[in-house]
């Protein structure tokens, strides 16, 4: 299901999150105070706007409360980050993700009611984007612009079916590298192996294929 995301702050982290969400077929509003960053990303994102989100009027004009998730990815200006988070909370944003510079900043954000605090030093933008957009993706490693490796919770449609029946390489451009089943790890599973509830699939292939499989 296509959702609406707003990413506030288009530094390296924010731009990465915004780009990946767009690649996954989501609608993204990207916002930054820098005209240069806005101009750079305008050709590749759904909508890019120059605005100062520490100003509540700017957020009201953007109708920020109508977005499913807002990611506050403001850089090294902790004050601007905190004020923007407060503004988003006051406007009733339903799900708020915010970047923290360090543990102290993170504690402040949690006290302000942020649903998820992320630390760019530990969470690559690609992993954060995949997680907030697709709940079934446990982890994602980007191999290139088009390909990645992911640990996923199998969607219901694959349960009880064999890898041969699923034909993931042909249908989704994906290969199953392993299946985690409890304490066991089945490496290079056979075509006759059936996916059971509680399994975790380790797949490699196109980023689009991973997203389509999770949408089933």
MIDOSE-1310 file (N, C-alpha, C; in nm, 2 decimals, decimal comma, always signed):
residues 216
xxxx	+0,08/-0,12/+0,00/+0,00/+0,00/+0,00/+0,09/+0,12/+0,00; +0,06/+0,22/-0,09/+0,14/+0,34/-0,10/+0,11/+0,43/+0,01; +0,21/+0,48/+0,08/+0,19/+0,57/+0,19/+0,26/+0,71/+0,16; +0,23/+0,80/+0,25/+0,28/+0,94/+0,24/+0,38/+0,96/+0,35
xxxx	+0,50/+1,00/+0,30/+0,61/+1,03/+0,40/+0,66/+1,17/+0,38; +0,70/+1,24/+0,49/+0,77/+1,37/+0,48/+0,91/+1,35/+0,54; +1,01/+1,40/+0,48/+1,15/+1,39/+0,53/+1,19/+1,54/+0,54; +1,22/+1,58/+0,67/+1,26/+1,71/+0,70/+1,41/+1,71/+0,73
xxxx	+1,49/+1,78/+0,64/+1,63/+1,78/+0,65/+1,69/+1,69/+0,55; +1,76/+1,75/+0,45/+1,81/+1,67/+0,34/+1,97/+1,67/+0,33; +2,03/+1,64/+0,45/+2,17/+1,61/+0,45/+2,19/+1,47/+0,40; +2,31/+1,42/+0,42/+2,33/+1,28/+0,36/+2,23/+1,18/+0,41
xxxx	+2,20/+1,18/+0,54/+2,11/+1,08/+0,60/+1,97/+1,10/+0,54; +1,92/+1,23/+0,55/+1,78/+1,25/+0,51/+1,76/+1,23/+0,36; +1,86/+1,27/+0,28/+1,85/+1,25/+0,14/+1,85/+1,10/+0,10; +1,93/+1,02/+0,18/+1,93/+0,87/+0,16/+1,79/+0,81/+0,19
xxxx	+1,73/+0,85/+0,30/+1,60/+0,80/+0,34/+1,50/+0,84/+0,23; +1,50/+0,96/+0,19/+1,40/+1,01/+0,09/+1,42/+0,94/-0,04; +1,54/+0,92/-0,09/+1,56/+0,85/-0,22/+1,51/+0,71/-0,22; +1,54/+0,64/-0,11/+1,51/+0,50/-0,10/+1,35/+0,48/-0,09
xxxx	+1,29/+0,57/-0,02/+1,14/+0,56/-0,01/+1,08/+0,58/-0,15; +1,13/+0,68/-0,22/+1,09/+0,70/-0,36/+1,11/+0,57/-0,45; +1,23/+0,51/-0,43/+1,26/+0,39/-0,51/+1,16/+0,28/-0,48; +1,11/+0,28/-0,35/+1,02/+0,18/-0,31/+0,87/+0,21/-0,35
xxxx	+0,86/+0,32/-0,42/+0,72/+0,35/-0,47/+0,64/+0,43/-0,38; +0,70/+0,49/-0,28/+0,62/+0,57/-0,18/+0,62/+0,72/-0,22; +0,52/+0,79/-0,18/+0,51/+0,93/-0,20/+0,59/+1,00/-0,09; +0,68/+1,09/-0,14/+0,77/+1,16/-0,04/+0,77/+1,31/-0,06
xxxx	+0,74/+1,38/+0,05/+0,77/+1,53/+0,05/+0,90/+1,55/+0,12; +0,99/+1,61/+0,05/+1,12/+1,64/+0,11/+1,14/+1,79/+0,14; +1,19/+1,82/+0,26/+1,19/+1,97/+0,30/+1,33/+2,00/+0,35; +1,38/+2,12/+0,32/+1,51/+2,16/+0,37/+1,51/+2,32/+0,36
xxxx	+1,59/+2,38/+0,45/+1,60/+2,52/+0,44/+1,70/+2,57/+0,33; +1,78/+2,47/+0,28/+1,88/+2,51/+0,19/+1,83/+2,50/+0,04; +1,84/+2,61/-0,03/+1,79/+2,61/-0,17/+1,88/+2,52/-0,25; +2,01/+2,51/-0,22/+2,10/+2,43/-0,30/+2,06/+2,28/-0,29
xxxx	+2,02/+2,23/-0,17/+1,98/+2,09/-0,15/+1,85/+2,07/-0,22; +1,76/+2,16/-0,21/+1,63/+2,15/-0,27/+1,65/+2,13/-0,42; +1,73/+2,22/-0,48/+1,75/+2,21/-0,63/+1,81/+2,08/-0,67; +1,91/+2,03/-0,59/+1,98/+1,91/-0,62/+1,89/+1,79/-0,62
xxxx	+1,79/+1,78/-0,53/+1,71/+1,66/-0,52/+1,57/+1,67/-0,59; +1,54/+1,79/-0,63/+1,41/+1,81/-0,70/+1,38/+1,71/-0,82; +1,49/+1,68/-0,90/+1,46/+1,59/-1,01/+1,43/+1,45/-0,97; +1,47/+1,40/-0,85/+1,46/+1,26/-0,82/+1,35/+1,23/-0,71
xxxx	+1,30/+1,33/-0,65/+1,20/+1,30/-0,54/+1,06/+1,35/-0,59; +0,96/+1,30/-0,52/+0,82/+1,33/-0,55/+0,79/+1,48/-0,55; +0,83/+1,54/-0,44/+0,81/+1,68/-0,42/+0,91/+1,74/-0,32; +0,98/+1,84/-0,36/+1,08/+1,90/-0,27/+1,05/+2,05/-0,25
xxxx	+1,05/+2,09/-0,12/+1,01/+2,22/-0,08/+1,12/+2,29/+0,01; +1,14/+2,41/-0,02/+1,23/+2,49/+0,07/+1,14/+2,55/+0,18; +1,17/+2,52/+0,31/+1,09/+2,57/+0,42/+1,17/+2,56/+0,55; +1,14/+2,65/+0,64/+1,19/+2,64/+0,78/+1,09/+2,58/+0,87
xxxx	+1,11/+2,45/+0,90/+1,01/+2,38/+0,98/+1,01/+2,41/+1,13; +1,10/+2,50/+1,17/+1,09/+2,55/+1,31/+0,98/+2,65/+1,32; +0,92/+2,69/+1,21/+0,81/+2,78/+1,20/+0,68/+2,70/+1,19; +0,59/+2,70/+1,29/+0,47/+2,62/+1,28/+0,39/+2,66/+1,16
xxxx	+0,39/+2,78/+1,11/+0,31/+2,82/+0,99/+0,36/+2,75/+0,87; +0,49/+2,72/+0,86/+0,54/+2,65/+0,74/+0,49/+2,51/+0,74; +0,48/+2,44/+0,86/+0,43/+2,31/+0,87/+0,28/+2,30/+0,84; +0,21/+2,40/+0,89/+0,07/+2,40/+0,86/+0,04/+2,42/+0,71
xxxx	+0,13/+2,50/+0,64/+0,11/+2,52/+0,50/+0,14/+2,39/+0,42; +0,23/+2,31/+0,47/+0,27/+2,18/+0,41/+0,17/+2,07/+0,45; +0,07/+2,10/+0,54/-0,03/+2,00/+0,59/+0,05/+1,88/+0,64; +0,14/+1,90/+0,73/+0,23/+1,79/+0,77/+0,16/+1,69/+0,85
xxxx	+0,05/+1,72/+0,91/-0,03/+1,62/+0,99/-0,10/+1,52/+0,90; -0,11/+1,55/+0,77/-0,17/+1,45/+0,68/-0,08/+1,34/+0,63; +0,05/+1,34/+0,67/+0,14/+1,24/+0,62/+0,14/+1,13/+0,72; +0,16/+1,00/+0,67/+0,16/+0,88/+0,76/+0,28/+0,88/+0,85
xxxx	+0,39/+0,92/+0,80/+0,51/+0,92/+0,88/+0,60/+1,05/+0,85; +0,65/+1,11/+0,95/+0,74/+1,22/+0,93/+0,87/+1,19/+0,98; +0,98/+1,20/+0,90/+1,12/+1,18/+0,95/+1,19/+1,31/+0,97; +1,22/+1,35/+1,09/+1,30/+1,47/+1,12/+1,45/+1,43/+1,11
xxxx	+1,51/+1,47/+1,00/+1,65/+1,43/+0,98/+1,74/+1,55/+0,98; +1,71/+1,65/+1,06/+1,79/+1,77/+1,07/+1,93/+1,74/+1,12; +2,03/+1,81/+1,06/+2,17/+1,78/+1,09/+2,21/+1,81/+1,23; +2,31/+1,90/+1,24/+2,38/+1,92/+1,37/+2,32/+2,03/+1,45
xxxx	+2,20/+2,08/+1,41/+2,13/+2,18/+1,49/+2,03/+2,12/+1,58; +2,07/+2,09/+1,70/+1,99/+2,02/+1,79/+1,86/+2,10/+1,83; +1,88/+2,23/+1,84/+1,77/+2,32/+1,88/+1,66/+2,31/+1,77; +1,70/+2,32/+1,64/+1,61/+2,31/+1,53/+1,54/+2,18/+1,52
xxxx	+1,61/+2,07/+1,55/+1,56/+1,94/+1,56/+1,45/+1,93/+1,66; +1,48/+1,97/+1,78/+1,38/+1,97/+1,89/+1,26/+2,05/+1,86; +1,28/+2,17/+1,82/+1,16/+2,26/+1,79/+1,07/+2,20/+1,68; +1,14/+2,14/+1,57/+1,06/+2,08/+1,46/+0,98/+1,96/+1,51
xxxx	+1,04/+1,88/+1,60/+0,97/+1,77/+1,66/+0,85/+1,81/+1,74; +0,87/+1,92/+1,82/+0,76/+1,97/+1,90/+0,65/+2,02/+1,81; +0,68/+2,09/+1,70/+0,58/+2,14/+1,61/+0,50/+2,03/+1,55; +0,57/+1,92/+1,51/+0,51/+1,81/+1,45/+0,41/+1,74/+1,55
xxxx	+0,46/+1,73/+1,67/+0,37/+1,67/+1,77/+0,25/+1,76/+1,80; +0,27/+1,89/+1,81/+0,16/+1,98/+1,83/+0,05/+1,97/+1,72; +0,10/+1,94/+1,59/+0,01/+1,93/+1,48/-0,05/+1,79/+1,46; -0,02/+1,70/+1,55/-0,08/+1,57/+1,55/-0,03/+1,47/+1,44
xxxx	+0,10/+1,48/+1,41/+0,16/+1,38/+1,32/+0,15/+1,24/+1,38; +0,09/+1,15/+1,30/+0,06/+1,02/+1,36/+0,18/+0,93/+1,40; +0,29/+0,94/+1,32/+0,41/+0,86/+1,34/+0,53/+0,94/+1,31; +0,62/+0,96/+1,41/+0,73/+1,05/+1,40/+0,86/+0,97/+1,43
xxxx	+0,95/+0,98/+1,33/+1,09/+0,93/+1,34/+1,18/+1,04/+1,34; +1,29/+1,04/+1,43/+1,38/+1,15/+1,43/+1,52/+1,10/+1,45; +1,61/+1,17/+1,38/+1,75/+1,15/+1,39/+1,81/+1,21/+1,51; +1,90/+1,14/+1,58/+1,97/+1,20/+1,70/+2,12/+1,20/+1,68
xxxx	+2,18/+1,31/+1,73/+2,32/+1,32/+1,71/+2,40/+1,23/+1,81; +2,34/+1,22/+1,93/+2,41/+1,14/+2,03/+2,30/+1,09/+2,13; +2,35/+1,02/+2,23/+2,25/+0,96/+2,33/+2,18/+1,07/+2,40; +2,24/+1,18/+2,44/+2,17/+1,28/+2,51/+2,06/+1,34/+2,42
xxxx	+2,09/+1,37/+2,30/+1,99/+1,42/+2,20/+1,87/+1,32/+2,19; +1,91/+1,19/+2,18/+1,81/+1,08/+2,17/+1,72/+1,08/+2,29; +1,77/+1,09/+2,41/+1,69/+1,09/+2,53/+1,59/+1,21/+2,52; +1,63/+1,32/+2,48/+1,54/+1,44/+2,47/+1,43/+1,41/+2,37
xxxx	+1,46/+1,35/+2,26/+1,36/+1,32/+2,15/+1,26/+1,22/+2,21; +1,31/+1,12/+2,28/+1,22/+1,02/+2,34/+1,12/+1,08/+2,44; +1,17/+1,17/+2,52/+1,09/+1,24/+2,61/+0,98/+1,33/+2,54; +1,01/+1,37/+2,42/+0,92/+1,45/+2,35/+0,81/+1,37/+2,28
xxxx	+0,83/+1,23/+2,29/+0,72/+1,15/+2,23/+0,75/+1,10/+2,09; +0,88/+1,11/+2,05/+0,92/+1,05/+1,91/+0,90/+0,90/+1,92; +0,83/+0,85/+1,81/+0,80/+0,70/+1,81/+0,93/+0,62/+1,78; +1,02/+0,67/+1,71/+1,15/+0,60/+1,68/+1,26/+0,70/+1,67
xxxx	+1,37/+0,68/+1,75/+1,49/+0,76/+1,74/+1,59/+0,68/+1,67; +1,66/+0,74/+1,57/+1,76/+0,66/+1,49/+1,90/+0,74/+1,50; +2,00/+0,66/+1,50/+2,14/+0,72/+1,51/+2,21/+0,68/+1,38; +2,24/+0,78/+1,29/+2,29/+0,75/+1,16/+2,43/+0,68/+1,17
xxxx	+2,50/+0,69/+1,27/+2,63/+0,62/+1,29/+2,60/+0,47/+1,30; +2,48/+0,43/+1,34/+2,45/+0,29/+1,36/+2,35/+0,24/+1,26; +2,26/+0,33/+1,21/+2,16/+0,29/+1,12/+2,18/+0,36/+0,99; +2,21/+0,29/+0,88/+2,22/+0,35/+0,75/+2,08/+0,39/+0,70
xxxx	+2,08/+0,50/+0,63/+1,95/+0,55/+0,58/+1,87/+0,45/+0,51; +1,93/+0,36/+0,43/+1,86/+0,26/+0,36/+1,79/+0,16/+0,45; +1,85/+0,13/+0,56/+1,79/+0,03/+0,65/+1,67/+0,10/+0,72; +1,68/+0,22/+0,76/+1,57/+0,29/+0,82/+1,45/+0,30/+0,73
xxxx	+1,48/+0,34/+0,61/+1,37/+0,36/+0,51/+1,30/+0,23/+0,49; +1,38/+0,12/+0,47/+1,31/-0,01/+0,45/+1,23/-0,05/+0,57; +1,28/-0,03/+0,69/+1,20/-0,07/+0,81/+1,07/+0,01/+0,82; +1,07/+0,14/+0,80/+0,95/+0,22/+0,83/+0,85/+0,20/+0,72
xxxx	+0,90/+0,16/+0,60/+0,81/+0,15/+0,49/+0,75/+0,01/+0,48; +0,83/-0,09/+0,52/+0,79/-0,23/+0,51/+0,82/-0,31/+0,64; +0,71/-0,32/+0,72/+0,73/-0,38/+0,85/+0,79/-0,52/+0,85; +0,77/-0,60/+0,74/+0,82/-0,73/+0,73/+0,97/-0,74/+0,71
xxxx	+1,04/-0,64/+0,67/+1,18/-0,64/+0,65/+1,25/-0,62/+0,78; +1,33/-0,73/+0,82/+1,40/-0,72/+0,95/+1,53/-0,65/+0,94; +1,60/-0,67/+0,83/+1,73/-0,60/+0,80/+1,75/-0,60/+0,65; +1,82/-0,50/+0,61/+1,85/-0,48/+0,47/+1,99/-0,43/+0,45
xxxx	+2,06/-0,49/+0,36/+2,20/-0,44/+0,32/+2,20/-0,41/+0,17; +2,23/-0,28/+0,15/+2,23/-0,24/+0,01/+2,36/-0,28/-0,06; +2,35/-0,35/-0,17/+2,46/-0,40/-0,25/+2,50/-0,31/-0,36; +2,39/-0,24/-0,42/+2,41/-0,14/-0,52/+2,28/-0,06/-0,53
xxxx	+2,27/+0,03/-0,63/+2,15/+0,11/-0,64/+2,03/+0,02/-0,67; +2,05/-0,10/-0,73/+1,93/-0,18/-0,77/+1,92/-0,31/-0,69; +2,03/-0,35/-0,62/+2,02/-0,49/-0,56/+2,06/-0,48/-0,41; +2,00/-0,57/-0,33/+2,03/-0,58/-0,19/+2,00/-0,72/-0,14
xxxx	+2,04/-0,73/-0,01/+2,01/-0,86/+0,06/+1,93/-0,83/+0,18; +1,83/-0,91/+0,21/+1,74/-0,87/+0,32/+1,70/-1,00/+0,40; +1,68/-0,98/+0,53/+1,61/-1,08/+0,61/+1,47/-1,03/+0,62; +1,37/-1,12/+0,59/+1,23/-1,08/+0,58/+1,15/-1,19/+0,66
xxxx	+1,04/-1,14/+0,71/+0,93/-1,23/+0,76/+0,85/-1,26/+0,65; +0,83/-1,39/+0,61/+0,76/-1,43/+0,50/+0,62/-1,38/+0,50; +0,57/-1,32/+0,39/+0,43/-1,28/+0,38/+0,34/-1,41/+0,38; +0,21/-1,39/+0,42/+0,13/-1,51/+0,44/+0,11/-1,59/+0,32
xxxx	+0,12/-1,53/+0,20/+0,09/-1,60/+0,08/+0,20/-1,71/+0,05; +0,32/-1,70/+0,11/+0,42/-1,80/+0,08/+0,42/-1,92/+0,18; +0,35/-1,90/+0,29/+0,35/-2,01/+0,40/+0,30/-2,14/+0,34; +0,37/-2,25/+0,37/+0,33/-2,38/+0,33/+0,36/-2,42/+0,19
xxxx	+0,42/-2,32/+0,12/+0,46/-2,35/-0,02/+0,61/-2,37/-0,03; +0,65/-2,46/-0,13/+0,79/-2,49/-0,15/+0,85/-2,37/-0,23; +0,99/-2,37/-0,23/+1,06/-2,27/-0,30/+1,04/-2,29/-0,45; +1,02/-2,42/-0,49/+0,99/-2,45/-0,63/+0,86/-2,39/-0,68
xxxx	+0,76/-2,41/-0,59/+0,63/-2,35/-0,62/+0,63/-2,20/-0,63; +0,70/-2,14/-0,54/+0,71/-1,99/-0,53/+0,78/-1,93/-0,65; +0,88/-2,00/-0,70/+0,95/-1,95/-0,82/+1,00/-1,81/-0,80; +1,06/-1,78/-0,69/+1,10/-1,64/-0,66/+1,19/-1,58/-0,76
xxxx	+1,29/-1,65/-0,82/+1,38/-1,59/-0,91/+1,31/-1,54/-1,04; +1,21/-1,62/-1,08/+1,13/-1,57/-1,20/+1,03/-1,46/-1,17; +0,96/-1,48/-1,06/+0,85/-1,38/-1,03/+0,90/-1,25/-0,97; +1,01/-1,26/-0,89/+1,05/-1,14/-0,82/+1,20/-1,10/-0,84
xxxx	+1,27/-1,19/-0,91/+1,41/-1,16/-0,92/+1,49/-1,18/-0,80; +1,45/-1,28/-0,71/+1,51/-1,30/-0,58/+1,56/-1,45/-0,57; +1,67/-1,46/-0,50/+1,71/-1,60/-0,46/+1,72/-1,61/-0,31; +1,67/-1,73/-0,26/+1,67/-1,75/-0,12/+1,81/-1,81/-0,08
xxxx	+1,89/-1,74/+0,00/+2,02/-1,78/+0,04/+2,01/-1,87/+0,16; +1,92/-1,85/+0,25/+1,91/-1,93/+0,37/+1,77/-1,91/+0,43; +1,73/-2,00/+0,52/+1,61/-1,99/+0,59/+1,65/-2,01/+0,74; +1,61/-1,91/+0,82/+1,63/-1,93/+0,97/+1,50/-1,99/+1,03
xxxx	+1,52/-2,10/+1,10/+1,40/-2,17/+1,16/+1,44/-2,20/+1,30; +1,39/-2,12/+1,39/+1,43/-2,14/+1,53/+1,58/-2,12/+1,55; +1,64/-2,22/+1,60/+1,79/-2,22/+1,62/+1,87/-2,27/+1,50; +1,79/-2,32/+1,40/+1,86/-2,38/+1,28/+1,87/-2,27/+1,17
xxxx	+1,97/-2,29/+1,09/+1,99/-2,21/+0,97/+2,01/-2,30/+0,85; +1,91/-2,30/+0,76/+1,92/-2,39/+0,64/+1,98/-2,31/+0,53; +2,11/-2,34/+0,50/+2,18/-2,26/+0,40/+2,16/-2,33/+0,26; +2,14/-2,24/+0,16/+2,11/-2,29/+0,03/+2,00/-2,40/+0,03
xxxx	+1,88/-2,36/+0,07/+1,77/-2,46/+0,09/+1,74/-2,52/-0,05; +1,69/-2,65/-0,04/+1,65/-2,72/-0,16/+1,52/-2,66/-0,22; +1,50/-2,69/-0,34/+1,37/-2,64/-0,41/+1,25/-2,69/-0,34; +1,26/-2,81/-0,28/+1,14/-2,87/-0,22/+1,11/-2,82/-0,08
xxxx	+1,20/-2,74/-0,02/+1,19/-2,68/+0,11/+1,06/-2,59/+0,12; +0,98/-2,62/+0,22/+0,86/-2,54/+0,23/+0,88/-2,43/+0,34; +0,82/-2,32/+0,32/+0,83/-2,20/+0,41/+0,72/-2,22/+0,52; +0,77/-2,22/+0,65/+0,68/-2,24/+0,76/+0,66/-2,11/+0,84
xxxx	+0,55/-2,10/+0,91/+0,53/-1,99/+0,99/+0,63/-1,97/+1,10; +0,69/-1,86/+1,12/+0,80/-1,84/+1,21/+0,93/-1,84/+1,15; +0,94/-1,88/+1,02/+1,07/-1,87/+0,95/+1,11/-1,73/+0,92; +1,24/-1,71/+0,90/+1,29/-1,59/+0,85/+1,37/-1,62/+0,72
xxxx	+1,33/-1,56/+0,61/+1,40/-1,58/+0,48/+1,51/-1,48/+0,46; +1,63/-1,53/+0,42/+1,74/-1,44/+0,38/+1,74/-1,45/+0,22; +1,71/-1,33/+0,16/+1,70/-1,33/+0,02/+1,79/-1,23/-0,04; +1,83/-1,25/-0,16/+1,92/-1,15/-0,23/+1,86/-1,13/-0,37
xxxx	+1,87/-1,01/-0,42/+1,81/-0,97/-0,55/+1,78/-0,83/-0,56; +1,68/-0,80/-0,65/+1,64/-0,66/-0,67/+1,57/-0,60/-0,56; +1,60/-0,47/-0,53/+1,53/-0,40/-0,42/+1,38/-0,40/-0,45; +1,34/-0,38/-0,58/+1,20/-0,37/-0,61/+1,13/-0,51/-0,59
xxxx	+1,21/-0,62/-0,62/+1,15/-0,75/-0,59/+1,12/-0,78/-0,45; +1,21/-0,73/-0,36/+1,19/-0,75/-0,22/+1,07/-0,67/-0,17; +1,05/-0,55/-0,22/+0,94/-0,47/-0,19/+0,81/-0,53/-0,24; +0,81/-0,59/-0,36/+0,69/-0,65/-0,42/+0,65/-0,77/-0,34
xxxx	+0,75/-0,85/-0,30/+0,72/-0,97/-0,22/+0,66/-0,94/-0,09; +0,71/-0,84/-0,02/+0,65/-0,80/+0,10/+0,51/-0,74/+0,09; +0,48/-0,69/-0,03/+0,34/-0,64/-0,05/+0,24/-0,74/-0,08; +0,28/-0,87/-0,09/+0,18/-0,97/-0,12/+0,09/-1,00/+0,00
